[in-house]
Amino acid sequence: MLSNSQTHFQGGQRIPVILDTNMLNRRQNFGKKSESIAAKHLKKNGYKILEQNYRTKLGEIDIIAKDKDTLVFVEVKARSSNRFGNPKWAVTLKKQIKISMVALLYIKSTKQRNVKARFDVVAISSAKDKPSIEIIKNAFELAYK
């Protein structure tokens, strides 16, 4: 169902763009469900969830948690099929930089000093009823431009 539109400019011309809101809603629902599955899996593995969908003007971090004495910034990547490859490979350098900047802002805003921190990725490959879930600890280092 095409039910939402936006206007974009191209070459000085206004061009209406029709958005498929059903597709957006399916993707958003899949993302929310995947983040919920990831949070439950992290808890089961001893993580304490501190924040979910932490948003700032710089970007968003899916999950912020503690794993023993380490602050962990978690990016959740999920795929409903393997058509586009394993989700664990989907965290680009650009995304790593964005997550890193938001993580630094979080640490500063919560006035934490000398905190151990790391970046994990939870990769979820959905297979109908039973998703495959993998936690990749220390998936990447602090990234910046």
N, CA, C and O of each residue as an XYZ file, in Angstrom:
580
protein
N       0.840     -1.177      0.000
C       0.000      0.000      0.000
C       0.882      1.236      0.000
O       1.731      1.386      0.879
N       0.704      2.097     -0.939
C       1.459      3.337     -1.028
C       0.613      4.430     -0.401
O      -0.430      4.810     -0.933
N       1.080      4.937      0.754
C       0.207      5.869      1.439
C       0.913      7.086      2.012
O       0.275      7.897      2.683
N       2.172      7.235      1.777
C       2.885      8.367      2.340
C       3.786      8.955      1.258
O       4.352      8.212      0.456
N       3.923     10.267      1.228
C       4.809     10.853      0.232
C       5.680     11.920      0.863
O       5.329     12.514      1.882
N       6.808     12.146      0.243
C       7.722     13.201      0.632
C       8.154     13.892     -0.649
O       8.011     13.341     -1.740
N       8.679     15.092     -0.513
C       9.182     15.809     -1.670
C      10.692     15.903     -1.573
O      11.235     16.306     -0.544
N      11.363     15.531     -2.644
C      12.808     15.663     -2.737
C      13.116     16.636     -3.860
O      12.299     16.835     -4.760
N      14.282     17.235     -3.809
C      14.698     18.161     -4.851
C      15.803     17.532     -5.672
O      16.746     16.954     -5.132
N      15.676     17.649     -6.971
C      16.693     17.136     -7.879
C      16.828     18.136     -9.014
O      15.871     18.409     -9.738
N      18.025     18.675     -9.159
C      18.255     19.657    -10.217
C      17.359     20.874    -10.104
O      16.961     21.451    -11.116
N      17.034     21.276     -8.862
C      16.184     22.442     -8.643
C      14.705     22.157     -8.805
O      13.883     23.052     -8.606
N      14.346     20.940     -9.159
C      12.939     20.563     -9.362
C      12.407     19.801     -8.153
O      13.117     18.984     -7.566
N      11.171     20.067     -7.787
C      10.512     19.304     -6.724
C      10.008     17.994     -7.323
O       9.288     17.995     -8.322
N      10.389     16.888     -6.709
C       9.973     15.579     -7.208
C       9.284     14.829     -6.070
O       9.922     14.527     -5.062
N       7.985     14.520     -6.213
C       7.320     13.763     -5.150
C       7.833     12.319     -5.123
O       8.042     11.695     -6.163
N       8.027     11.817     -3.921
C       8.487     10.453     -3.744
C       7.446      9.718     -2.908
O       7.103     10.153     -1.809
N       6.959      8.630     -3.421
C       5.962      7.835     -2.716
C       6.685      6.759     -1.904
O       7.523      6.027     -2.431
N       6.350      6.673     -0.623
C       6.953      5.678      0.248
C       5.973      4.541      0.501
O       4.786      4.779      0.721
N       6.454      3.338      0.470
C       5.641      2.170      0.789
C       5.680      1.996      2.303
O       6.616      1.401      2.836
N       4.661      2.516      3.002
C       4.678      2.478      4.461
C       4.531      1.068      5.010
O       5.005      0.787      6.111
N       3.889      0.180      4.273
C       3.817     -1.211      4.738
C       5.203     -1.823      4.782
O       5.535     -2.554      5.716
N       6.018     -1.526      3.773
C       7.375     -2.058      3.744
C       8.201     -1.476      4.894
O       8.953     -2.195      5.553
N       8.053     -0.156      5.130
C       8.747      0.475      6.242
C       8.321     -0.152      7.557
O       9.160     -0.467      8.401
N       7.014     -0.335      7.735
C       6.518     -0.918      8.973
C       7.028     -2.336      9.168
O       7.378     -2.706     10.288
N       7.082     -3.133      8.121
C       7.612     -4.497      8.229
C       9.074     -4.476      8.638
O       9.502     -5.241      9.502
N       9.832     -3.596      8.009
C      11.256     -3.495      8.314
C      11.469     -2.986      9.742
O      12.322     -3.497     10.467
N      10.686     -1.974     10.142
C      10.796     -1.443     11.496
C      10.407     -2.503     12.528
O      11.078     -2.651     13.549
N       9.341     -3.228     12.266
C       8.904     -4.287     13.181
C       9.956     -5.386     13.273
O      10.227     -5.899     14.359
N      10.546     -5.747     12.142
C      11.597     -6.764     12.128
C      12.789     -6.290     12.957
O      13.373     -7.058     13.721
N      13.139     -5.018     12.796
C      14.250     -4.439     13.557
C      13.975     -4.425     15.047
O      14.842     -4.792     15.840
N      12.783     -4.009     15.438
C      12.420     -3.974     16.861
C      12.404     -5.379     17.454
O      12.891     -5.602     18.562
N      11.844     -6.316     16.709
C      11.796     -7.710     17.177
C      13.217     -8.254     17.335
O      13.521     -8.935     18.314
N      14.075     -7.952     16.376
C      15.462     -8.413     16.429
C      16.197     -7.825     17.628
O      16.956     -8.530     18.293
N      15.983     -6.544     17.910
C      16.621     -5.909     19.066
C      16.122     -6.513     20.369
O      16.885     -6.652     21.325
N      14.858     -6.868     20.410
C      14.294     -7.521     21.593
C      14.912     -8.911     21.795
O      15.261     -9.286     22.914
N      15.042     -9.663     20.709
C      15.678    -10.987     20.757
C      17.122    -10.841     21.228
O      17.589    -11.619     22.060
N      17.827     -9.845     20.695
C      19.229     -9.617     21.071
C      19.345     -9.287     22.559
O      20.217     -9.825     23.242
N      18.483     -8.415     23.068
C      18.522     -8.032     24.485
C      18.295     -9.252     25.381
O      18.989     -9.427     26.382
N      17.337    -10.082     25.026
C      17.069    -11.301     25.809
C      18.273    -12.233     25.779
O      18.636    -12.823     26.797
N      18.887    -12.363     24.616
C      20.058    -13.232     24.467
C      21.241    -12.705     25.284
O      21.964    -13.477     25.913
N      21.429    -11.386     25.268
C      22.504    -10.781     26.047
C      22.276    -11.013     27.543
O      23.207    -11.367     28.266
N      21.041    -10.814     28.004
C      20.722    -11.057     29.421
C      21.018    -12.505     29.794
O      21.592    -12.784     30.846
N      20.618    -13.414     28.921
C      20.851    -14.837     29.163
C      22.347    -15.139     29.276
O      22.747    -16.104     29.927
N      23.170    -14.303     28.632
C      24.618    -14.491     28.644
C      25.319    -13.598     29.673
O      26.527    -13.377     29.585
N      24.566    -13.090     30.637
C      25.149    -12.360     31.757
C      25.275    -10.850     31.616
O      25.797    -10.196     32.519
N      24.812    -10.281     30.512
C      24.866     -8.833     30.332
C      23.721     -8.187     31.122
O      22.649     -8.775     31.272
N      23.962     -6.975     31.621
C      22.909     -6.187     32.251
C      22.576     -5.047     31.283
O      23.439     -4.227     30.969
N      21.355     -4.996     30.822
C      20.938     -3.971     29.857
C      20.741     -2.641     30.590
O      19.975     -2.555     31.550
N      21.445     -1.608     30.120
C      21.326     -0.271     30.703
C      20.409      0.630     29.878
O      19.604      1.384     30.424
N      20.542      0.539     28.569
C      19.754      1.385     27.656
C      19.431      0.597     26.391
O      20.203     -0.260     25.961
N      18.285      0.902     25.807
C      17.958      0.380     24.476
C      17.561      1.558     23.609
O      16.860      2.467     24.054
N      18.018      1.532     22.367
C      17.737      2.606     21.404
C      18.140      3.971     21.964
O      17.339      4.905     21.990
N      19.381      4.069     22.406
C      19.917      5.314     22.938
C      20.156      6.260     21.769
O      20.999      5.997     20.912
N      19.410      7.365     21.738
C      19.468      8.295     20.609
C      20.059      9.636     21.021
O      19.777     10.158     22.099
N      20.883     10.174     20.135
C      21.404     11.526     20.288
C      21.338     12.188     18.913
O      20.931     11.566     17.932
N      21.742     13.459     18.855
C      21.772     14.141     17.558
C      22.815     13.527     16.626
O      22.743     13.697     15.409
N      23.789     12.811     17.204
C      24.842     12.188     16.398
C      24.439     10.829     15.824
O      25.008     10.377     14.831
N      23.461     10.184     16.450
C      23.052      8.863     15.992
C      22.468      8.036     17.118
O      22.066      8.571     18.151
N      22.424      6.728     16.915
C      21.772      5.824     17.854
C      22.653      4.608     18.121
O      23.384      4.142     17.247
N      22.564      4.112     19.342
C      23.163      2.827     19.695
C      22.014      1.917     20.098
O      21.170      2.290     20.912
N      21.989      0.714     19.518
C      20.871     -0.197     19.756
C      20.750     -0.593     21.223
O      19.671     -0.503     21.808
N      21.860     -1.032     21.817
C      21.837     -1.488     23.209
C      23.132     -1.049     23.899
O      24.225     -1.172     23.345
N      22.980     -0.537     25.117
C      24.129     -0.256     25.974
C      23.961     -1.163     27.181
O      22.904     -1.189     27.812
N      25.016     -1.906     27.493
C      24.931     -2.903     28.560
C      26.214     -2.957     29.359
O      27.216     -2.342     28.996
N      26.173     -3.700     30.452
C      27.372     -3.999     31.240
C      27.596     -5.498     31.154
O      26.668     -6.288     31.324
N      28.834     -5.880     30.890
C      29.251     -7.276     30.928
C      30.337     -7.335     31.991
O      31.494     -7.003     31.733
N      29.957     -7.754     33.169
C      30.819     -7.699     34.356
C      31.193     -6.242     34.595
O      30.306     -5.435     34.877
N      32.466     -5.870     34.494
C      32.871     -4.486     34.760
C      33.133     -3.688     33.484
O      33.759     -2.629     33.526
N      32.655     -4.196     32.363
C      32.891     -3.537     31.077
C      31.599     -2.950     30.520
O      30.569     -3.622     30.475
N      31.665     -1.695     30.099
C      30.553     -1.037     29.424
C      30.564     -1.500     27.971
O      31.595     -1.424     27.303
N      29.425     -1.977     27.479
C      29.381     -2.549     26.136
C      28.347     -1.815     25.282
O      27.188     -1.663     25.666
N      28.804     -1.368     24.117
C      27.929     -0.727     23.140
C      27.646     -1.771     22.064
O      28.559     -2.269     21.406
N      26.371     -2.091     21.900
C      25.985     -3.215     21.046
C      25.218     -2.737     19.819
O      24.241     -1.996     19.926
N      25.677     -3.172     18.666
C      24.963     -2.960     17.405
C      24.293     -4.285     17.055
O      24.942     -5.331     17.029
N      23.000     -4.233     16.789
C      22.250     -5.432     16.409
C      22.085     -5.420     14.895
O      21.603     -4.445     14.318
N      22.488     -6.507     14.266
C      22.320     -6.669     12.819
C      21.561     -7.965     12.581
O      21.939     -9.024     13.084
N      20.495     -7.867     11.813
C      19.664     -9.043     11.556
C      19.341     -9.149     10.075
O      19.241     -8.149      9.365
N      19.186    -10.353      9.644
C      18.802    -10.653      8.259
C      17.711    -11.711      8.283
O      17.766    -12.667      9.057
N      16.735    -11.524      7.434
C      15.674    -12.530      7.332
C      16.074    -13.639      6.363
O      15.430    -14.687      6.297
N      17.151    -13.391      5.611
C      17.696    -14.421      4.724
C      19.188    -14.146      4.567
O      19.679    -13.101      4.996
N      19.898    -15.071      3.960
C      21.335    -14.881      3.734
C      21.620    -14.286      2.358
O      22.767    -14.255      1.911
N      20.583    -13.819      1.700
C      20.723    -13.264      0.353
C      21.758    -12.142      0.283
O      22.459    -11.989     -0.717
N      21.841    -11.355      1.370
C      22.798    -10.243      1.392
C      23.984    -10.548      2.300
O      24.701     -9.633      2.705
N      24.198    -11.813      2.623
C      25.340    -12.214      3.438
C      25.028    -12.263      4.923
O      23.930    -11.920      5.362
N      26.019    -12.696      5.678
C      25.890    -12.802      7.119
C      25.779    -11.405      7.723
O      26.555    -10.520      7.363
N      24.833    -11.191      8.630
C      24.647     -9.849      9.200
C      25.852     -9.328      9.971
O      26.013     -8.116     10.108
N      26.704    -10.217     10.479
C      27.844     -9.731     11.264
C      28.818     -8.918     10.427
O      29.624     -8.167     10.978
N      28.761     -9.052      9.116
C      29.652     -8.282      8.239
C      29.026     -6.966      7.788
O      29.608     -6.257      6.967
N      27.863     -6.634      8.307
C      27.124     -5.462      7.820
C      27.419     -4.168      8.573
O      26.816     -3.137      8.271
N      28.324     -4.194      9.540
C      28.656     -2.968     10.271
C      29.830     -2.293      9.560
O      30.989     -2.660      9.750
N      29.501     -1.319      8.752
C      30.495     -0.629      7.926
C      31.374      0.300      8.779
O      31.047      0.598      9.928
N      32.476      0.741      8.204
C      33.343      1.699      8.891
C      32.560      2.971      9.226
O      32.720      3.529     10.311
N      31.732      3.420      8.319
C      30.916      4.620      8.558
C      30.021      4.416      9.787
O      29.890      5.313     10.619
N      29.414      3.244      9.894
C      28.558      2.929     11.047
C      29.400      2.822     12.320
O      28.970      3.270     13.383
N      30.591      2.234     12.222
C      31.486      2.125     13.382
C      31.856      3.509     13.914
O      31.889      3.727     15.125
N      32.130      4.431     13.011
C      32.470      5.804     13.402
C      31.291      6.442     14.125
O      31.463      7.077     15.165
N      30.101      6.272     13.572
C      28.895      6.857     14.171
C      28.654      6.277     15.570
O      28.393      7.020     16.517
N      28.743      4.954     15.695
C      28.551      4.307     16.996
C      29.614      4.790     17.984
O      29.310      5.059     19.146
N      30.852      4.897     17.521
C      31.949      5.354     18.380
C      31.689      6.758     18.916
O      31.901      7.022     20.099
N      31.235      7.645     18.058
C      30.971      9.021     18.474
C      29.843      9.075     19.508
O      29.937      9.808     20.493
N      28.786      8.306     19.286
C      27.673      8.265     20.238
C      28.132      7.640     21.558
O      27.723      8.087     22.630
N      28.974      6.615     21.486
C      29.492      5.968     22.695
C      30.303      6.966     23.530
O      30.149      7.025     24.749
N      31.163      7.745     22.875
C      31.955      8.747     23.594
C      31.054      9.793     24.251
O      31.305     10.228     25.375
N      30.011     10.186     23.537
C      29.050     11.143     24.084
C      28.332     10.548     25.299
O      28.111     11.242     26.292
N      27.970      9.265     25.221
C      27.307      8.591     26.343
C      28.223      8.565     27.568
O      27.796      8.888     28.676
N      29.474      8.184     27.361
C      30.423      8.113     28.472
C      30.598      9.499     29.109
O      30.629      9.629     30.333
N      30.711     10.519     28.272
C      30.866     11.882     28.774
C      29.616     12.346     29.515
O      29.712     12.919     30.600
N      28.442     12.098     28.930
C      27.188     12.580     29.533
C      26.845     11.851     30.830
O      26.129     12.393     31.673
N      27.345     10.634     30.998
C      27.090      9.886     32.239
C      28.243     10.047     33.226
O      28.276      9.394     34.269
N      29.197     10.935     32.880
C      30.328     11.297     33.749
C      31.106     10.078     34.242
O      31.459      9.989     35.418
N      31.362      9.158     33.344
C      32.138      7.973     33.689
C      33.605      8.228     33.351
O      33.928      8.742     32.280
N      34.470      7.867     34.265
C      35.908      8.047     34.066
C      36.592      6.692     34.211
O      36.169      5.845     34.998
N      37.643      6.509     33.446
C      38.422      5.271     33.511
C      37.560      4.018     33.382
O      37.793      3.016     34.057
N      36.572      4.092     32.512
C      35.678      2.954     32.307
C      36.217      2.064     31.187
O      36.674      2.556     30.155
N      36.159      0.758     31.402
C      36.504     -0.165     30.326
C      35.285     -0.264     29.427
O      34.159     -0.411     29.903
N      35.517     -0.183     28.135
C      34.397     -0.240     27.194
C      34.796     -1.043     25.967
O      35.977     -1.166     25.641
N      33.786     -1.586     25.291
C      34.041     -2.304     24.050
C      32.783     -2.228     23.174
O      31.707     -1.817     23.608
N      32.979     -2.648     21.920
C      31.901     -2.652     20.948
C      31.625     -4.091     20.529
O      32.502     -4.778     20.005
N      30.402     -4.534     20.766
C      29.972     -5.874     20.365
C      28.934     -5.759     19.262
O      28.265     -4.736     19.120
N      28.814     -6.818     18.491
C      27.750     -6.922     17.495
C      26.963     -8.190     17.806
O      27.548     -9.244     18.061
N      25.650     -8.087     17.786
C      24.800     -9.272     17.869
C      24.254     -9.485     16.472
O      23.526     -8.648     15.937
N      24.620    -10.626     15.884
C      24.189    -10.970     14.527
C      23.075    -12.000     14.624
O      23.231    -13.048     15.250
N      21.954    -11.686     13.999
C      20.801    -12.580     14.021
C      20.455    -12.964     12.597
O      20.149    -12.110     11.764
N      20.506    -14.252     12.329
C      20.082    -14.785     11.028
C      18.789    -15.532     11.265
O      18.770    -16.570     11.926
N      17.716    -15.002     10.726
C      16.405    -15.608     10.969
C      16.148    -16.772     10.045
O      16.264    -16.668      8.824
N      15.801    -17.870     10.652
C      15.368    -19.045      9.918
C      13.984    -19.382     10.466
O      13.852    -20.018     11.512
N      12.981    -18.954      9.756
C      11.572    -19.146     10.129
C      11.332    -19.076     11.647
O      11.092    -17.990     12.175
N      11.393    -20.211     12.353
C      11.021    -20.247     13.768
C      12.179    -20.050     14.733
O      11.992    -19.484     15.810
N      13.360    -20.502     14.371
C      14.501    -20.488     15.291
C      15.646    -19.661     14.709
O      16.390    -20.144     13.856
N      15.791    -18.402     15.173
C      16.890    -17.591     14.654
C      18.239    -18.059     15.197
O      18.329    -18.593     16.303
N      19.273    -17.849     14.406
C      20.645    -18.107     14.828
C      21.172    -16.790     15.387
O      21.128    -15.760     14.714
N      21.676    -16.828     16.632
C      22.136    -15.604     17.294
C      23.599    -15.768     17.670
O      23.992    -16.757     18.290
N      24.401    -14.776     17.282
C      25.826    -14.812     17.590
C      26.252    -13.476     18.194
O      25.953    -12.414     17.647
N      26.950    -13.539     19.323
C      27.518    -12.333     19.934
C      28.982    -12.267     19.516
O      29.759    -13.180     19.793
N      29.344    -11.190     18.854
C      30.737    -10.981     18.464
C      31.302     -9.925     19.418
O      31.032     -8.734     19.271
N      32.091    -10.380     20.399
C      32.674     -9.465     21.370
C      33.865     -8.754     20.738
O      34.594     -9.333     19.932
N      34.050     -7.490     21.117
C      35.145     -6.686     20.559
C      35.115     -6.708     19.035
O      36.143     -6.896     18.385
N      33.938     -6.515     18.483
C      33.756     -6.608     17.029
C      34.572     -5.549     16.279
O      35.006     -5.779     15.150
N      34.776     -4.397     16.907
C      35.598     -3.347     16.302
C      36.142     -2.442     17.377
O      35.634     -2.401     18.497
N      37.192     -1.709     17.018
C      37.828     -0.745     17.928
C      37.149      0.610     17.768
O      36.385      0.827     16.827
N      37.436      1.515     18.697
C      36.947      2.883     18.591
C      37.358      3.425     17.235
O      38.530      3.367     16.865
N      36.403      3.946     16.502
C      36.676      4.458     15.146
C      36.355      5.945     15.079
O      35.385      6.404     15.682
N      37.157      6.682     14.355
C      36.926      8.107     14.186
C      37.585      8.588     12.905
O      38.430      7.906     12.325
N      37.184      9.767     12.480
C      37.718     10.348     11.247
C      39.025     11.042     11.530
O      39.638     11.599     10.619
